[in-house]
Amino acid sequence: MASEAAPWTLTISSDLRLLALARAFVEGVCHVAGADERTTNAIVLATDEATNNAIRHAHQDHPEATLQIQCFLCPDGIEIRVLDEGEPFDLTKVPHLDPAELRIGGRGVFLMRALMDELSCQPRGERGNTLRMVKRCGRPAPTAGGS
């Protein structure tokens, strides 16, 4: 689904204090894309969960690692990619949770699945993963990218 245009990209260090910056970046991209408030909130929350998981889990033993958020503006929606430097992660092994189940934590992937139209994860060589999320919203894609 990714557009031919260069993605809007943010690279941050593996620091939970930077989650607010990541949220603001994604919200800004959604605003430029013309996404409505409900779609924007879904994309921002899903990306926040993905970024939080990368920092807490993929990078837990590597605080020097960085992660990158790439936003592609497409004719029929927005594609978000979160690139981490963690061990290969198999998203298909994360169980589909019962939304009524009471539990603390472990809801990040559940939320990403619920909020986005597509969710996949691919390894990037020996270290690193690319988490890909797509939200369809029928918006026209601007041609300019950011970095």
C-alpha positions in Angstrom: 0.0 0.0 0.0 3.0 2.4 0.5 3.0 5.4 -1.8 5.8 6.1 -4.2 6.5 9.4 -2.3 9.2 9.4 0.4 7.8 8.7 3.9 7.5 11.2 6.7 10.2 9.9 9.1 11.0 10.4 12.8 14.0 8.7 14.4 14.3 8.7 18.2 16.4 7.1 20.9 15.0 4.3 23.0 13.6 6.6 25.7 10.1 6.4 27.1 10.2 10.2 27.6 10.1 10.6 23.8 6.7 8.9 23.4 5.0 12.3 23.5 7.2 13.5 20.6 6.3 10.4 18.6 2.6 10.9 19.3 2.8 14.6 18.2 4.7 13.6 15.0 2.1 11.0 14.0 -0.8 13.4 14.9 0.8 16.1 12.7 1.2 13.7 9.8 -2.5 12.7 10.2 -3.5 16.4 10.2 -1.5 17.0 7.0 -3.1 13.9 5.5 -6.6 15.3 6.2 -7.6 12.4 8.5 -10.6 13.0 10.7 -10.3 13.0 14.5 -11.4 9.4 15.0 -9.0 8.1 12.5 -6.2 10.3 13.8 -6.8 9.1 17.4 -6.7 5.4 16.3 -3.5 5.8 14.4 -1.8 7.8 17.2 -2.8 5.3 19.8 -1.7 2.3 17.7 1.6 3.9 17.0 2.1 4.8 20.6 1.5 1.2 21.6 4.0 0.0 18.9 6.6 2.5 20.0 6.1 1.8 23.6 6.5 -2.0 23.0 9.7 -1.4 20.9 11.3 0.6 23.7 10.2 -1.6 26.6 10.6 -5.0 25.0 12.7 -5.0 21.8 15.2 -2.6 23.3 15.1 -3.5 27.0 18.7 -4.7 27.0 19.8 -2.1 24.5 19.0 1.5 25.7 21.4 2.9 23.0 19.1 1.5 20.3 17.1 3.8 18.1 13.7 3.4 16.5 12.2 4.9 13.5 8.6 5.8 12.6 7.8 6.1 8.9 4.5 7.4 7.8 3.4 6.8 4.2 0.5 8.9 2.8 -1.4 6.7 0.4 -4.5 7.3 -1.8 -6.7 5.2 0.4 -5.2 5.7 3.8 -2.1 6.0 6.0 0.6 3.4 6.5 2.8 3.5 9.6 6.0 1.5 9.9 7.9 1.2 13.2 11.5 0.0 12.7 13.2 -1.3 15.9 16.6 -2.9 16.6 15.4 -5.8 18.7 15.5 -9.6 18.3 13.2 -10.9 15.5 9.6 -10.9 16.7 6.8 -13.2 15.5 3.5 -11.2 15.7 1.5 -14.3 14.8 2.5 -15.9 18.1 0.8 -13.1 20.1 -2.6 -14.6 21.1 -5.9 -12.8 20.2 -7.2 -11.8 23.6 -10.7 -11.7 24.9 -11.6 -8.0 25.3 -13.6 -8.9 28.4 -10.6 -10.5 30.1 -9.3 -8.5 33.1 -5.5 -8.2 33.0 -2.8 -5.6 33.5 -0.6 -5.0 30.5 -0.3 -7.1 27.4 -3.0 -5.2 25.5 -0.7 -3.4 23.0 -1.0 -5.8 20.1 -4.7 -6.3 20.9 -5.2 -2.5 20.5 -3.1 -2.3 17.3 -5.2 -5.2 15.8 -8.5 -3.5 16.9 -7.6 0.0 15.8 -5.8 -0.6 12.4 -7.0 -2.4 9.3 -3.7 -4.3 8.7 -1.0 -5.3 11.1 2.1 -7.3 10.2 5.7 -7.6 11.4 8.8 -8.7 9.4 12.4 -9.2 10.6 15.1 -6.8 9.3 18.1 -9.0 9.0 19.8 -10.4 12.1 18.5 -7.6 14.4 15.5 -5.5 14.0 11.9 -5.7 13.0 9.5 -3.7 10.8 6.0 -3.4 12.3 3.6 -2.3 9.5 0.2 -0.9 10.3 -2.4 0.4 7.8 -5.5 2.5 8.4 -7.8 3.0 5.4 -9.5 6.3 5.5 -10.2 7.3 1.8 -8.1 10.4 1.9 -6.2 12.0 -0.9 -2.4 11.6 -0.5 -0.2 14.7 -0.7 2.8 14.3 -2.8 5.4 15.9 -0.5 7.1 13.8 2.2 9.0 15.0 5.3 12.1 13.8 7.2 
